[in-house]
Amino acid sequence: MTPLNLLSLVPPGSRRVDGTRATVYITPDDAGVIRMQAGKVNRPNIPVMLQATSVEYRDTPQGRFTVERLPYATPARDLPQADRFAGRQYIMAHLPDGYFDYDLNNGNYGRLSTVSGDLWVVLDPDAVRKAK
């Protein structure tokens, strides 16, 4: 559920995608994503993790929310099976020491198109975790 006072951050025509812990809005031109989650988001600063272009915190009647703006990456679930497999293998091979797959399903990683080529990235900050 998105608190009403946060909906003003979402451009008209955006598509809503509900996750387990967050609500994601994909902008109409697929140029970006607005991700809203109750509480603090612990997005690991590792090379295979998609990083937010901006992060802000908003207080709502339902509590404090983290609002992240991220570049759009095509989720693996929308790609052919062979591509999904290759992407998952790439991410697993490039996780830094101490990190492990916690919930790396086809909706939690994807392909980011950049001017220098496509990159496989983890979309959900809870999909990989660092061992304690």
C-alpha positions in Angstrom: 0.0 0.0 0.0 1.3 3.4 -0.9 0.4 6.3 1.5 -1.7 8.9 -0.3 0.8 11.7 0.4 3.5 9.8 -1.5 1.4 9.4 -4.7 2.3 12.9 -5.7 5.8 11.6 -6.4 4.5 9.2 -9.1 4.1 10.6 -12.7 0.7 10.1 -14.3 0.5 6.9 -16.4 3.1 5.0 -14.3 2.6 1.3 -13.9 2.4 -0.1 -10.4 4.2 -3.3 -9.4 3.7 -4.7 -5.9 6.6 -6.5 -4.2 6.7 -8.3 -0.9 8.1 -5.3 1.0 7.9 -2.4 -1.5 5.7 -0.9 -4.1 7.3 0.1 -7.4 6.1 2.5 -10.0 7.6 2.2 -13.5 7.4 5.6 -15.2 5.4 5.8 -18.5 8.4 6.0 -20.7 10.2 3.1 -18.9 13.0 5.5 -18.1 12.9 5.0 -14.4 11.4 3.5 -11.4 10.1 4.9 -8.1 10.4 2.4 -5.3 8.6 3.0 -2.0 9.2 0.9 1.1 8.3 1.4 4.8 11.3 2.0 7.0 14.9 2.1 5.9 16.2 0.4 2.8 19.5 -1.4 3.1 20.7 -1.5 -0.5 24.2 -3.0 -0.6 26.8 -0.9 -2.3 28.2 -3.7 -4.5 28.9 -3.7 -8.2 26.0 -6.1 -9.2 23.4 -4.1 -7.2 21.3 -1.5 -9.0 21.9 1.7 -7.2 19.4 4.5 -6.6 19.9 7.8 -8.4 18.3 9.5 -5.4 16.9 8.5 -2.0 14.6 10.5 0.3 12.7 9.8 3.4 9.1 10.8 3.9 7.1 10.8 7.1 3.5 9.6 6.6 0.6 8.8 9.0 1.6 5.2 8.4 5.3 5.8 9.4 8.5 6.7 7.7 9.0 5.6 4.1 12.1 5.4 1.9 11.6 6.6 -1.6 14.2 5.6 -4.1 14.5 6.6 -7.8 16.3 4.0 -9.9 17.0 3.5 -13.5 14.7 1.0 -15.3 16.1 -2.5 -15.8 14.1 -5.2 -17.6 13.2 -7.9 -15.0 14.6 -11.3 -15.8 11.0 -12.7 -15.7 10.3 -10.7 -18.9 13.3 -12.2 -20.7 13.8 -15.6 -22.5 14.8 -18.5 -20.2 18.3 -18.8 -21.6 18.9 -15.1 -20.9 17.5 -15.5 -17.3 19.9 -18.4 -16.7 22.9 -16.5 -18.1 22.0 -13.4 -16.0 21.6 -15.4 -12.8 24.9 -17.2 -13.4 26.6 -13.8 -14.0 25.3 -12.3 -10.8 26.2 -15.4 -8.7 29.7 -15.4 -10.2 30.2 -11.7 -9.4 28.8 -11.4 -5.9 31.6 -10.2 -3.6 33.0 -12.5 -1.0 30.6 -13.0 1.9 27.4 -12.3 -0.1 24.9 -15.0 -0.9 21.6 -15.5 -2.7 18.8 -14.9 -0.3 15.9 -14.4 -2.8 17.3 -14.0 -6.3 14.1 -14.9 -8.2 13.3 -13.8 -11.7 11.6 -10.6 -10.5 14.6 -9.6 -8.3 17.3 -9.3 -11.0 17.4 -8.0 -14.5 19.2 -6.4 -17.4 20.1 -2.7 -17.4 20.8 -1.1 -20.8 23.5 1.5 -20.7 25.4 3.4 -23.4 28.4 1.0 -22.9 26.2 -2.1 -23.1 23.9 -4.3 -21.1 24.6 -5.1 -17.4 23.1 -7.8 -15.2 22.0 -6.2 -11.9 20.1 -7.2 -8.7 17.0 -5.1 -8.4 15.7 -5.9 -5.0 18.0 -4.9 -2.1 16.8 -7.9 -0.1 17.6 -10.5 -2.8 21.2 -10.9 -1.8 22.6 -10.6 1.7 26.0 -10.5 3.4 26.7 -13.3 5.8 27.2 -12.4 9.4 
